């Protein structure tokens, strides 16, 4: 989960700030970041939005940090 920690620090966020942005308890977020726990699809989605990246980047499916363009409604 190195990308997760790296992105959080790049944004200047603490784990407590991530809790506020995602609704994921800080202790659970800490376990996700350290690789002791996996995140659910919904948690991954919330983390990607909070860190302004894509779920694919968090899942190491791409090296592009920028999120995809938003879906037009």
N, C-alpha and C positions, 0 to 999 in steps of 0.2 A: 504494500500500500504506500510505496514511496511517493507516487504521484499525488496522492491525496494530501499528504503532509506538505509536500513541496508547493502545491497550489494554494493551500491554506496560508502558508507562510508568505508566499508571494503577494497575496491579497492583504496581508497584515491582520489576519483573523486569528483569534484564540479559539480553543475548543469550546469555550463558553459562548463565544460569538456564533460559532457554528450551531450550537444548540439553539440559540435564539433564531437563527435563520432557517433551520431545517426542522425543528421540533424533535430532533433526536437527542435523547438524554446524553449529557456530556460523557458519562462513564461508558455508555454504549458506543458513542462516537470514538472515544479513545481506543476502545477495543477494535473497532473497524479500522481505524488508522494504523494500528500496530499489527493488524493481520490476525488477531486472536478471535475475530468474529467476522462473518460475512454480512454484507448489507442486502436488504431485500431490493426488489426492483423499484419499489416506491421510494425507499431511502436513497438509492442511487440517483434517482430522478431529482429528488430534493437537493441532494448534495451537488449535483451537476449544475442546477439552476443557481444555487447559492455561490458556487465558485466560478460561474460564468464560463462553463466548459460543456463538453458533450459527454454523454454516458459512455460512448465509444472510447473517448480518451481515458476515462477512469478505468475502463475494462481493458486497457492497453490494446485496443483494436486499431488505433490510429495514433499518430504522433502529432496531430494537429490539435492544439489546445483550444482554438476558437470554437464556440458553439455553432451549430448549424443555424441557418437563417430561420426566423420564426415562421410558423405555418400561417398562411393568410386565411382569414375567415370570410 
